[in-house]
């Protein structure tokens, strides 16, 4: 099964799409797939690789899953790990899903809400999504994203935010999902069948395939 690995460090998030790799390393070297300047991290500290058709994660140091130390094991979706560095690094394994074929035009909204509960405008069903996760709203002619005290946070261009102004080409990450704003239109990635829209049908359109995601914005590079 294809996976997306999310790495959380301090208030930053990094996404690694394993379909682009046979081996991924996380460490302190510039040669690592993801290089982090973290006390206690070594070169190729974490290694994620394909073995007999399955993804395996191994570690040189103190890697834990559900309070059990892990040296090497097969990975499965929704597994999460903690690497006991200073500060700690969190690693989450998500399924690689199909992208949404629909988009939302924000011109027709003053506010639009996102979350797992059915009363949101955009329902995103993964368990890592909070009931009311975040909202995008218009104030004084500008768009803003605001986290609604979600458990796992809302990230804008790789940084965790509480409230921040939005600009075209901004990337929003929440739960396992990847949302891009382009000229007041929202595009949704890695949603599979998790997404539902509770908005007027005239606000939802089909994807304009003239737009291609800029893979250079993140590590995977999603």
BELFEN-V768143 format. One record per residue. N is the residue number from 1. RES is the residue in three letters. PHI is phi as a letter, one per 20 degrees, with the letter a starting at -180 (* if undefined). PSI is psi in radians with two decimals (999 if undefined). Layout:
BEGIN
n/res/phi/psi
N/RES/PHI/PSI
N/RES/PHI/PSI
END
This chain:
BEGIN
n/res/phi/psi
1/UNK/*/2.39
2/UNK/f/2.50
3/UNK/c/2.75
4/UNK/d/2.25
5/UNK/d/2.23
6/UNK/d/2.26
7/UNK/d/2.17
8/UNK/d/2.15
9/UNK/c/2.10
10/UNK/l/-2.11
11/UNK/d/0.43
12/UNK/d/2.66
13/UNK/c/2.45
14/UNK/c/2.34
15/UNK/d/2.28
16/UNK/c/1.99
17/UNK/e/1.89
18/UNK/f/-0.23
19/UNK/f/-0.27
20/UNK/e/-0.01
21/UNK/c/2.78
22/UNK/d/-0.47
23/UNK/c/2.37
24/UNK/c/2.37
25/UNK/c/2.54
26/UNK/c/2.16
27/UNK/a/-2.85
28/UNK/e/-0.04
29/UNK/e/2.58
30/UNK/f/-0.31
31/UNK/e/-0.19
32/UNK/f/2.63
33/UNK/g/-0.79
34/UNK/c/2.01
35/UNK/d/2.14
36/UNK/c/2.38
37/UNK/e/1.50
38/UNK/c/2.32
39/UNK/f/2.26
40/UNK/n/-0.14
41/UNK/e/2.39
42/UNK/d/2.99
43/UNK/f/2.33
44/UNK/l/0.76
45/UNK/f/-0.77
46/UNK/d/2.35
47/UNK/c/2.20
48/UNK/d/2.16
49/UNK/b/2.80
50/UNK/e/2.28
51/UNK/b/2.08
52/UNK/l/0.71
53/UNK/n/0.12
54/UNK/c/2.63
55/UNK/e/2.36
56/UNK/c/2.48
57/UNK/d/2.36
58/UNK/c/2.76
59/UNK/b/2.58
60/UNK/e/-0.38
61/UNK/c/-2.63
62/UNK/e/1.55
63/UNK/d/2.28
64/UNK/c/2.53
65/UNK/c/2.09
66/UNK/l/0.82
67/UNK/m/0.14
68/UNK/d/2.29
69/UNK/f/2.37
70/UNK/d/2.24
71/UNK/e/-0.70
72/UNK/a/2.36
73/UNK/a/2.82
74/UNK/f/2.46
75/UNK/e/2.58
76/UNK/c/2.75
77/UNK/f/2.52
78/UNK/m/0.08
79/UNK/f/2.57
80/UNK/c/2.56
81/UNK/c/2.71
82/UNK/c/2.20
83/UNK/d/2.11
84/UNK/e/1.12
85/UNK/e/-3.00
86/UNK/c/1.74
87/UNK/f/2.98
88/UNK/f/2.65
89/UNK/d/2.31
90/UNK/d/2.39
91/UNK/c/2.20
92/UNK/c/2.45
93/UNK/d/2.08
94/UNK/d/2.65
95/UNK/f/2.52
96/UNK/e/2.10
97/UNK/c/2.98
98/UNK/f/2.63
99/UNK/e/2.69
100/UNK/f/2.42
101/UNK/e/0.12
102/UNK/c/2.76
103/UNK/c/2.83
104/UNK/c/2.29
105/UNK/e/2.01
106/UNK/f/-0.13
107/UNK/g/-0.43
108/UNK/e/0.15
109/UNK/c/2.55
110/UNK/e/-0.47
111/UNK/b/2.50
112/UNK/b/2.32
113/UNK/d/2.64
114/UNK/c/2.40
115/UNK/r/3.11
116/UNK/e/-0.48
117/UNK/f/2.62
118/UNK/f/-0.17
119/UNK/e/0.06
120/UNK/f/2.75
121/UNK/f/-0.70
122/UNK/d/2.00
123/UNK/e/2.17
124/UNK/c/1.97
125/UNK/e/-0.11
126/UNK/f/2.54
127/UNK/f/-0.38
128/UNK/f/-0.12
129/UNK/e/2.31
130/UNK/f/2.80
131/UNK/g/-0.78
132/UNK/c/1.68
133/UNK/e/-0.93
134/UNK/b/3.04
135/UNK/b/2.67
136/UNK/d/2.29
137/UNK/b/2.85
138/UNK/d/2.25
139/UNK/c/2.20
140/UNK/l/0.65
141/UNK/n/-0.05
142/UNK/d/2.72
143/UNK/e/2.47
144/UNK/c/2.62
145/UNK/d/2.44
146/UNK/c/2.25
147/UNK/f/2.45
148/UNK/d/0.90
149/UNK/l/0.73
150/UNK/f/2.71
151/UNK/f/-0.74
152/UNK/d/0.00
153/UNK/n/2.82
154/UNK/d/2.29
155/UNK/d/2.36
156/UNK/d/2.07
157/UNK/l/0.71
158/UNK/n/-0.05
159/UNK/d/2.36
160/UNK/f/2.34
161/UNK/c/2.70
162/UNK/e/-0.83
163/UNK/b/2.29
164/UNK/b/2.51
165/UNK/f/2.52
166/UNK/d/2.58
167/UNK/c/2.78
168/UNK/g/2.44
169/UNK/n/0.07
170/UNK/f/2.59
171/UNK/d/2.18
172/UNK/d/2.24
173/UNK/d/2.23
174/UNK/b/2.41
175/UNK/l/-2.23
176/UNK/e/0.11
177/UNK/d/2.80
178/UNK/c/1.99
179/UNK/c/2.32
180/UNK/d/2.35
181/UNK/e/2.18
182/UNK/c/1.94
183/UNK/l/0.90
184/UNK/m/0.25
185/UNK/d/2.33
186/UNK/e/2.29
187/UNK/d/2.43
188/UNK/d/2.27
189/UNK/c/2.60
190/UNK/m/0.68
191/UNK/e/-0.49
192/UNK/l/-2.34
193/UNK/e/0.25
194/UNK/f/-0.23
195/UNK/d/2.42
196/UNK/c/2.58
197/UNK/d/2.20
198/UNK/d/0.95
199/UNK/c/2.85
200/UNK/g/2.46
201/UNK/f/-0.49
202/UNK/f/-0.26
203/UNK/e/-0.19
204/UNK/d/2.21
205/UNK/c/3.03
206/UNK/e/2.71
207/UNK/f/2.38
208/UNK/e/1.87
209/UNK/f/0.10
210/UNK/f/-0.22
211/UNK/e/2.29
212/UNK/c/2.40
213/UNK/f/2.44
214/UNK/e/1.75
215/UNK/f/-0.24
216/UNK/f/-0.08
217/UNK/f/-0.38
218/UNK/c/3.06
219/UNK/f/-0.52
220/UNK/e/-0.81
221/UNK/b/1.78
222/UNK/f/999
END
